[in-house]
Amino acid sequence: MVDRSETLESLTAEERIALMGRLWDSLDPAAVAPVSGALAEELDAREAAADREPDAGTPWAALRDELGTRLR
């Protein structure tokens, strides 16, 4: 592997973030995080349920407050 640390250090924060995104997008998801058939089906079902009822569930702020109260 070629040492490109000087080139990387010359990038702005925004350019580094964009580069990380490009690297992430270049990965094969199946090789990086293999998903079993059962998990894929479950994820598809959850996505479909969320699409059918986008307002279902608990907003993050309410959940955060409730968890904070429980932990006190």
N, CA, C and O atoms as a GROMACS GRO file, in nm:
protein
  288
    1MET      N    1   0.084  -0.118   0.000
    1MET     CA    2   0.000   0.000   0.000
    1MET      C    3   0.088   0.124   0.000
    1MET      O    4   0.192   0.127   0.067
    2VAL      N    5   0.050   0.222  -0.073
    2VAL     CA    6   0.127   0.345  -0.088
    2VAL      C    7   0.097   0.439   0.028
    2VAL      O    8  -0.019   0.455   0.066
    3ASP      N    9   0.200   0.501   0.086
    3ASP     CA   10   0.181   0.597   0.194
    3ASP      C   11   0.138   0.730   0.135
    3ASP      O   12   0.214   0.798   0.067
    4ARG      N   13   0.015   0.766   0.162
    4ARG     CA   14  -0.040   0.890   0.108
    4ARG      C   15  -0.082   0.983   0.219
    4ARG      O   16  -0.170   1.067   0.201
    5SER      N   17  -0.019   0.969   0.337
    5SER     CA   18  -0.061   1.048   0.452
    5SER      C   19  -0.046   1.198   0.428
    5SER      O   20  -0.129   1.276   0.475
    6GLU      N   21   0.058   1.240   0.355
    6GLU     CA   22   0.073   1.383   0.328
    6GLU      C   23  -0.042   1.434   0.242
    6GLU      O   24  -0.093   1.544   0.265
    7THR      N   25  -0.081   1.356   0.144
    7THR     CA   26  -0.193   1.395   0.058
    7THR      C   27  -0.321   1.402   0.138
    7THR      O   28  -0.398   1.496   0.124
    8LEU      N   29  -0.344   1.302   0.223
    8LEU     CA   30  -0.465   1.300   0.305
    8LEU      C   31  -0.469   1.417   0.402
    8LEU      O   32  -0.575   1.477   0.424
    9GLU      N   33  -0.356   1.450   0.459
    9GLU     CA   34  -0.352   1.561   0.555
    9GLU      C   35  -0.378   1.696   0.489
    9GLU      O   36  -0.414   1.792   0.557
   10SER      N   37  -0.362   1.704   0.358
   10SER     CA   38  -0.388   1.830   0.290
   10SER      C   39  -0.537   1.849   0.258
   10SER      O   40  -0.578   1.958   0.218
   11LEU      N   41  -0.616   1.744   0.276
   11LEU     CA   42  -0.759   1.753   0.249
   11LEU      C   43  -0.831   1.827   0.361
   11LEU      O   44  -0.791   1.821   0.478
   12THR      N   45  -0.937   1.896   0.324
   12THR     CA   46  -1.021   1.961   0.426
   12THR      C   47  -1.106   1.854   0.494
   12THR      O   48  -1.113   1.741   0.447
   13ALA      N   49  -1.170   1.891   0.604
   13ALA     CA   50  -1.257   1.797   0.674
   13ALA      C   51  -1.369   1.749   0.581
   13ALA      O   52  -1.402   1.630   0.578
   14GLU      N   53  -1.426   1.840   0.505
   14GLU     CA   54  -1.534   1.804   0.414
   14GLU      C   55  -1.486   1.707   0.307
   14GLU      O   56  -1.557   1.613   0.271
   15GLU      N   57  -1.364   1.729   0.256
   15GLU     CA   58  -1.309   1.641   0.154
   15GLU      C   59  -1.281   1.502   0.212
   15GLU      O   60  -1.301   1.401   0.144
   16ARG      N   61  -1.234   1.497   0.335
   16ARG     CA   62  -1.208   1.368   0.400
   16ARG      C   63  -1.338   1.291   0.421
   16ARG      O   64  -1.343   1.170   0.399
   17ILE      N   65  -1.442   1.362   0.463
   17ILE     CA   66  -1.571   1.297   0.483
   17ILE      C   67  -1.624   1.243   0.351
   17ILE      O   68  -1.676   1.132   0.345
   18ALA      N   69  -1.611   1.322   0.246
   18ALA     CA   70  -1.655   1.276   0.114
   18ALA      C   71  -1.576   1.153   0.070
   18ALA      O   72  -1.633   1.061   0.012
   19LEU      N   73  -1.447   1.152   0.097
   19LEU     CA   74  -1.364   1.038   0.062
   19LEU      C   75  -1.406   0.914   0.140
   19LEU      O   76  -1.413   0.804   0.085
   20MET      N   77  -1.435   0.931   0.268
   20MET     CA   78  -1.483   0.817   0.348
   20MET      C   79  -1.612   0.761   0.289
   20MET      O   80  -1.631   0.640   0.282
   21GLY      N   81  -1.700   0.851   0.248
   21GLY     CA   82  -1.825   0.806   0.187
   21GLY      C   83  -1.802   0.728   0.060
   21GLY      O   84  -1.866   0.626   0.036
   22ARG      N   85  -1.711   0.777  -0.022
   22ARG     CA   86  -1.680   0.707  -0.148
   22ARG      C   87  -1.619   0.570  -0.120
   22ARG      O   88  -1.651   0.473  -0.187
   23LEU      N   89  -1.530   0.563  -0.019
   23LEU     CA   90  -1.471   0.434   0.017
   23LEU      C   91  -1.578   0.339   0.068
   23LEU      O   92  -1.581   0.222   0.030
   24TRP      N   93  -1.666   0.388   0.156
   24TRP     CA   94  -1.773   0.306   0.212
   24TRP      C   95  -1.862   0.252   0.100
   24TRP      O   96  -1.896   0.134   0.096
   25ASP      N   97  -1.901   0.342   0.008
   25ASP     CA   98  -1.989   0.303  -0.101
   25ASP      C   99  -1.924   0.202  -0.196
   25ASP      O  100  -1.993   0.128  -0.266
   26SER      N  101  -1.790   0.199  -0.198
   26SER     CA  102  -1.721   0.108  -0.289
   26SER      C  103  -1.716  -0.035  -0.234
   26SER      O  104  -1.680  -0.127  -0.308
   27LEU      N  105  -1.751  -0.055  -0.108
   27LEU     CA  106  -1.746  -0.188  -0.048
   27LEU      C  107  -1.866  -0.271  -0.094
   27LEU      O  108  -1.975  -0.218  -0.114
   28ASP      N  109  -1.844  -0.399  -0.110
   28ASP     CA  110  -1.952  -0.491  -0.144
   28ASP      C  111  -2.023  -0.526  -0.013
   28ASP      O  112  -1.964  -0.592   0.072
   29PRO      N  113  -2.149  -0.484   0.004
   29PRO     CA  114  -2.219  -0.509   0.130
   29PRO      C  115  -2.226  -0.656   0.168
   29PRO      O  116  -2.218  -0.689   0.287
   30ALA      N  117  -2.239  -0.743   0.072
   30ALA     CA  118  -2.248  -0.886   0.102
   30ALA      C  119  -2.117  -0.939   0.161
   30ALA      O  120  -2.118  -1.029   0.245
   31ALA      N  121  -2.005  -0.883   0.118
   31ALA     CA  122  -1.876  -0.928   0.168
   31ALA      C  123  -1.844  -0.865   0.303
   31ALA      O  124  -1.780  -0.928   0.387
   32VAL      N  125  -1.889  -0.742   0.324
   32VAL     CA  126  -1.856  -0.670   0.447
   32VAL      C  127  -1.943  -0.717   0.564
   32VAL      O  128  -1.893  -0.741   0.674
   33ALA      N  129  -2.071  -0.730   0.539
   33ALA     CA  130  -2.164  -0.770   0.644
   33ALA      C  131  -2.265  -0.867   0.585
   33ALA      O  132  -2.377  -0.829   0.549
   34PRO      N  133  -2.226  -0.992   0.575
   34PRO     CA  134  -2.318  -1.089   0.516
   34PRO      C  135  -2.448  -1.097   0.596
   34PRO      O  136  -2.446  -1.097   0.719
   35VAL      N  137  -2.558  -1.104   0.524
   35VAL     CA  138  -2.690  -1.109   0.586
   35VAL      C  139  -2.755  -1.242   0.549
   35VAL      O  140  -2.762  -1.279   0.431
   36SER      N  141  -2.802  -1.312   0.651
   36SER     CA  142  -2.870  -1.439   0.625
   36SER      C  143  -3.003  -1.413   0.557
   36SER      O  144  -3.056  -1.302   0.561
   37GLY      N  145  -3.057  -1.515   0.495
   37GLY     CA  146  -3.187  -1.502   0.430
   37GLY      C  147  -3.296  -1.462   0.528
   37GLY      O  148  -3.382  -1.380   0.496
   38ALA      N  149  -3.292  -1.520   0.647
   38ALA     CA  150  -3.394  -1.488   0.748
   38ALA      C  151  -3.384  -1.342   0.792
   38ALA      O  152  -3.485  -1.274   0.808
   39LEU      N  153  -3.262  -1.295   0.810
   39LEU     CA  154  -3.245  -1.155   0.850
   39LEU      C  155  -3.288  -1.061   0.738
   39LEU      O  156  -3.351  -0.958   0.764
   40ALA      N  157  -3.256  -1.095   0.614
   40ALA     CA  158  -3.297  -1.012   0.500
   40ALA      C  159  -3.449  -1.003   0.494
   40ALA      O  160  -3.503  -0.895   0.469
   41GLU      N  161  -3.518  -1.115   0.516
   41GLU     CA  162  -3.664  -1.115   0.516
   41GLU      C  163  -3.719  -1.027   0.629
   41GLU      O  164  -3.813  -0.951   0.608
   42GLU      N  165  -3.659  -1.038   0.746
   42GLU     CA  166  -3.704  -0.956   0.860
   42GLU      C  167  -3.683  -0.807   0.832
   42GLU      O  168  -3.771  -0.726   0.860
   43LEU      N  169  -3.568  -0.772   0.778
   43LEU     CA  170  -3.541  -0.632   0.746
   43LEU      C  171  -3.637  -0.581   0.640
   43LEU      O  172  -3.684  -0.467   0.649
   44ASP      N  173  -3.667  -0.663   0.539
   44ASP     CA  174  -3.763  -0.624   0.436
   44ASP      C  175  -3.902  -0.602   0.496
   44ASP      O  176  -3.971  -0.507   0.460
   45ALA      N  177  -3.942  -0.691   0.588
   45ALA     CA  178  -4.073  -0.679   0.652
   45ALA      C  179  -4.080  -0.551   0.736
   45ALA      O  180  -4.182  -0.481   0.734
   46ARG      N  181  -3.974  -0.522   0.808
   46ARG     CA  182  -3.973  -0.400   0.891
   46ARG      C  183  -3.976  -0.275   0.804
   46ARG      O  184  -4.044  -0.177   0.838
   47GLU      N  185  -3.902  -0.277   0.693
   47GLU     CA  186  -3.902  -0.162   0.603
   47GLU      C  187  -4.042  -0.141   0.544
   47GLU      O  188  -4.089  -0.028   0.533
   48ALA      N  189  -4.108  -0.251   0.505
   48ALA     CA  190  -4.243  -0.241   0.449
   48ALA      C  191  -4.340  -0.186   0.553
   48ALA      O  192  -4.426  -0.104   0.521
   49ALA      N  193  -4.327  -0.231   0.678
   49ALA     CA  194  -4.414  -0.181   0.785
   49ALA      C  195  -4.392  -0.033   0.809
   49ALA      O  196  -4.487   0.042   0.829
   50ALA      N  197  -4.268   0.009   0.806
   50ALA     CA  198  -4.237   0.151   0.825
   50ALA      C  199  -4.291   0.234   0.709
   50ALA      O  200  -4.335   0.348   0.729
   51ASP      N  201  -4.287   0.179   0.588
   51ASP     CA  202  -4.341   0.250   0.472
   51ASP      C  203  -4.492   0.263   0.481
   51ASP      O  204  -4.549   0.365   0.442
   52ARG      N  205  -4.558   0.158   0.532
   52ARG     CA  206  -4.705   0.160   0.544
   52ARG      C  207  -4.752   0.260   0.650
   52ARG      O  208  -4.853   0.327   0.631
   53GLU      N  209  -4.677   0.269   0.760
   53GLU     CA  210  -4.716   0.356   0.871
   53GLU      C  211  -4.597   0.441   0.916
   53GLU      O  212  -4.536   0.412   1.019
   54PRO      N  213  -4.563   0.544   0.840
   54PRO     CA  214  -4.443   0.623   0.873
   54PRO      C  215  -4.452   0.696   1.008
   54PRO      O  216  -4.349   0.731   1.066
   55ASP      N  217  -4.572   0.719   1.058
   55ASP     CA  218  -4.586   0.789   1.186
   55ASP      C  219  -4.596   0.695   1.305
   55ASP      O  220  -4.610   0.740   1.418
   56ALA      N  221  -4.591   0.564   1.281
   56ALA     CA  222  -4.596   0.467   1.390
   56ALA      C  223  -4.465   0.473   1.468
   56ALA      O  224  -4.362   0.518   1.417
   57GLY      N  225  -4.470   0.428   1.588
   57GLY     CA  226  -4.349   0.425   1.669
   57GLY      C  227  -4.341   0.544   1.761
   57GLY      O  228  -4.435   0.623   1.773
   58THR      N  229  -4.228   0.557   1.827
   58THR     CA  230  -4.205   0.662   1.924
   58THR      C  231  -4.096   0.755   1.874
   58THR      O  232  -3.989   0.709   1.836
   59PRO      N  233  -4.121   0.886   1.875
   59PRO     CA  234  -4.016   0.979   1.833
   59PRO      C  235  -3.894   0.968   1.925
   59PRO      O  236  -3.906   0.939   2.044
   60TRP      N  237  -3.776   0.991   1.868
   60TRP     CA  238  -3.651   0.978   1.943
   60TRP      C  239  -3.653   1.064   2.069
   60TRP      O  240  -3.611   1.016   2.175
   61ALA      N  241  -3.698   1.186   2.063
   61ALA     CA  242  -3.696   1.275   2.180
   61ALA      C  243  -3.778   1.215   2.294
   61ALA      O  244  -3.736   1.219   2.410
   62ALA      N  245  -3.896   1.160   2.263
   62ALA     CA  246  -3.980   1.100   2.366
   62ALA      C  247  -3.915   0.975   2.424
   62ALA      O  248  -3.917   0.954   2.545
   63LEU      N  249  -3.857   0.893   2.338
   63LEU     CA  250  -3.790   0.772   2.384
   63LEU      C  251  -3.670   0.806   2.471
   63LEU      O  252  -3.648   0.744   2.575
   64ARG      N  253  -3.592   0.904   2.428
   64ARG     CA  254  -3.475   0.947   2.506
   64ARG      C  255  -3.518   0.994   2.644
   64ARG      O  256  -3.456   0.957   2.744
   65ASP      N  257  -3.622   1.075   2.651
   65ASP     CA  258  -3.670   1.126   2.780
   65ASP      C  259  -3.719   1.012   2.869
   65ASP      O  260  -3.692   1.011   2.989
   66GLU      N  261  -3.791   0.917   2.810
   66GLU     CA  262  -3.843   0.804   2.887
   66GLU      C  263  -3.728   0.720   2.941
   66GLU      O  264  -3.730   0.680   3.058
   67LEU      N  265  -3.630   0.692   2.859
   67LEU     CA  266  -3.515   0.613   2.904
   67LEU      C  267  -3.437   0.687   3.012
   67LEU      O  268  -3.390   0.627   3.109
   68GLY      N  269  -3.424   0.820   2.994
   68GLY     CA  270  -3.355   0.900   3.096
   68GLY      C  271  -3.426   0.892   3.230
   68GLY      O  272  -3.361   0.884   3.334
   69THR      N  273  -3.558   0.896   3.227
   69THR     CA  274  -3.636   0.887   3.350
   69THR      C  275  -3.617   0.749   3.415
   69THR      O  276  -3.601   0.739   3.536
   70ARG      N  277  -3.619   0.645   3.335
   70ARG     CA  278  -3.602   0.508   3.389
   70ARG      C  279  -3.466   0.487   3.452
   70ARG      O  280  -3.453   0.413   3.550
   71LEU      N  281  -3.365   0.552   3.398
   71LEU     CA  282  -3.228   0.531   3.447
   71LEU      C  283  -3.194   0.615   3.569
   71LEU      O  284  -3.090   0.594   3.631
   72ARG      N  285  -3.281   0.707   3.605
   72ARG     CA  286  -3.253   0.791   3.722
   72ARG      C  287  -3.293   0.724   3.848
   72ARG      O  288  -3.276   0.780   3.956
   0.00000   0.00000   0.00000
